[in-house]
């Protein structure tokens, strides 16, 4: 089996602020936003990340994550600046 991509969906209570950060600071493009589902798809070249409001049936007080996501980029020093 060959994996071709990973498309995580991450929860956020501030969808518009999340979109703004990823588009302005990390150069992603908002490909699709669905107000009814409080969901958005952002893309940068081959990377896609989905964001949505937390599902009501899941307790969500603050952001939590049990791992790490690594973004491999060229010119990381420029991105840091």
Phi and psi in degrees as GROMACS dihedral restraints (atoms count N, CA, C in turn):
[ dihedral_restraints ]
;  ai    aj    ak    al  type     phi  dphi    fc
    3     4     5     6     1  -113.5    20    10
    4     5     6     7     1   120.1    20    10
    6     7     8     9     1   -79.8    20    10
    7     8     9    10     1   137.9    20    10
    9    10    11    12     1  -106.6    20    10
   10    11    12    13     1   -27.3    20    10
   12    13    14    15     1  -163.3    20    10
   13    14    15    16     1   167.2    20    10
   15    16    17    18     1  -129.3    20    10
   16    17    18    19     1   127.4    20    10
   18    19    20    21     1  -125.8    20    10
   19    20    21    22     1    83.4    20    10
   21    22    23    24     1   -72.1    20    10
   22    23    24    25     1   152.4    20    10
   24    25    26    27     1  -118.3    20    10
   25    26    27    28     1   123.1    20    10
   27    28    29    30     1  -115.2    20    10
   28    29    30    31     1   143.1    20    10
   30    31    32    33     1   -85.1    20    10
   31    32    33    34     1   145.4    20    10
   33    34    35    36     1  -150.5    20    10
   34    35    36    37     1   140.9    20    10
   36    37    38    39     1   -87.5    20    10
   37    38    39    40     1   -10.6    20    10
   39    40    41    42     1  -124.1    20    10
   40    41    42    43     1    76.3    20    10
   42    43    44    45     1   -60.4    20    10
   43    44    45    46     1   -45.9    20    10
   45    46    47    48     1   -63.7    20    10
   46    47    48    49     1   -40.4    20    10
   48    49    50    51     1   -67.1    20    10
   49    50    51    52     1   -37.3    20    10
   51    52    53    54     1   -64.7    20    10
   52    53    54    55     1   -45.1    20    10
   54    55    56    57     1   -60.9    20    10
   55    56    57    58     1   -44.2    20    10
   57    58    59    60     1   -60.0    20    10
   58    59    60    61     1   -44.8    20    10
   60    61    62    63     1   -62.2    20    10
   61    62    63    64     1   -49.6    20    10
   63    64    65    66     1   -66.6    20    10
   64    65    66    67     1   -33.9    20    10
   66    67    68    69     1   -81.3    20    10
   67    68    69    70     1   -37.7    20    10
   69    70    71    72     1   -85.7    20    10
   70    71    72    73     1   -35.8    20    10
   72    73    74    75     1   -98.2    20    10
   73    74    75    76     1   -32.0    20    10
   75    76    77    78     1  -114.5    20    10
   76    77    78    79     1     4.6    20    10
   78    79    80    81     1    62.9    20    10
   79    80    81    82     1    30.1    20    10
   81    82    83    84     1   -80.0    20    10
   82    83    84    85     1   163.0    20    10
   84    85    86    87     1  -116.1    20    10
   85    86    87    88     1   135.4    20    10
   87    88    89    90     1   -80.8    20    10
   88    89    90    91     1   108.6    20    10
   90    91    92    93     1   -81.9    20    10
   91    92    93    94     1   -38.1    20    10
   93    94    95    96     1  -153.6    20    10
   94    95    96    97     1   141.2    20    10
   96    97    98    99     1  -136.8    20    10
   97    98    99   100     1   130.0    20    10
   99   100   101   102     1  -118.9    20    10
  100   101   102   103     1   105.8    20    10
  102   103   104   105     1   -63.5    20    10
  103   104   105   106     1   -38.6    20    10
  105   106   107   108     1   -62.5    20    10
  106   107   108   109     1   -35.8    20    10
  108   109   110   111     1   -99.5    20    10
  109   110   111   112     1     0.2    20    10
  111   112   113   114     1    50.0    20    10
  112   113   114   115     1    55.3    20    10
  114   115   116   117     1  -139.9    20    10
  115   116   117   118     1   147.6    20    10
  117   118   119   120     1  -147.4    20    10
  118   119   120   121     1   151.6    20    10
  120   121   122   123     1  -118.0    20    10
  121   122   123   124     1   124.7    20    10
  123   124   125   126     1  -116.3    20    10
  124   125   126   127     1   146.7    20    10
  126   127   128   129     1  -138.4    20    10
  127   128   129   130     1   143.3    20    10
  129   130   131   132     1  -139.8    20    10
  130   131   132   133     1   105.4    20    10
  132   133   134   135     1    55.0    20    10
  133   134   135   136     1  -111.2    20    10
  135   136   137   138     1   -94.9    20    10
  136   137   138   139     1     1.7    20    10
  138   139   140   141     1  -100.3    20    10
  139   140   141   142     1   129.5    20    10
  141   142   143   144     1  -124.7    20    10
  142   143   144   145     1   134.8    20    10
  144   145   146   147     1  -131.3    20    10
  145   146   147   148     1   132.5    20    10
  147   148   149   150     1  -102.7    20    10
  148   149   150   151     1   144.5    20    10
  150   151   152   153     1  -128.4    20    10
  151   152   153   154     1   143.5    20    10
  153   154   155   156     1  -151.9    20    10
  154   155   156   157     1   162.9    20    10
  156   157   158   159     1   -66.1    20    10
  157   158   159   160     1   150.8    20    10
  159   160   161   162     1   -59.9    20    10
  160   161   162   163     1   146.5    20    10
  162   163   164   165     1   -68.0    20    10
  163   164   165   166     1   134.3    20    10
  165   166   167   168     1   -59.0    20    10
  166   167   168   169     1   -29.9    20    10
  168   169   170   171     1   -78.3    20    10
  169   170   171   172     1    -5.9    20    10
  171   172   173   174     1  -109.2    20    10
  172   173   174   175     1   128.5    20    10
  174   175   176   177     1   -64.1    20    10
  175   176   177   178     1   126.8    20    10
  177   178   179   180     1  -143.4    20    10
  178   179   180   181     1    96.0    20    10
  180   181   182   183     1   -92.0    20    10
  181   182   183   184     1   -48.9    20    10
  183   184   185   186     1  -139.8    20    10
  184   185   186   187     1   165.9    20    10
  186   187   188   189     1   -60.2    20    10
  187   188   189   190     1   137.2    20    10
  189   190   191   192     1  -139.7    20    10
  190   191   192   193     1   149.2    20    10
  192   193   194   195     1  -155.8    20    10
  193   194   195   196     1   140.8    20    10
  195   196   197   198     1  -109.6    20    10
  196   197   198   199     1    25.2    20    10
  198   199   200   201     1  -165.3    20    10
  199   200   201   202     1  -156.4    20    10
  201   202   203   204     1  -137.3    20    10
  202   203   204   205     1   149.4    20    10
  204   205   206   207     1  -115.0    20    10
  205   206   207   208     1   126.9    20    10
  207   208   209   210     1  -106.2    20    10
  208   209   210   211     1   128.3    20    10
  210   211   212   213     1  -105.3    20    10
  211   212   213   214     1   118.6    20    10
  213   214   215   216     1   -94.1    20    10
  214   215   216   217     1   118.5    20    10
  216   217   218   219     1  -132.4    20    10
  217   218   219   220     1   157.1    20    10
  219   220   221   222     1   -83.1    20    10
  220   221   222   223     1   153.7    20    10
  222   223   224   225     1    52.5    20    10
  223   224   225   226     1    54.8    20    10
  225   226   227   228     1   -62.1    20    10
  226   227   228   229     1   -30.5    20    10
  228   229   230   231     1   -64.3    20    10
  229   230   231   232     1   -38.5    20    10
  231   232   233   234     1   -65.8    20    10
  232   233   234   235     1   -39.7    20    10
  234   235   236   237     1   -64.4    20    10
  235   236   237   238     1   -41.4    20    10
  237   238   239   240     1   -61.5    20    10
  238   239   240   241     1   -40.3    20    10
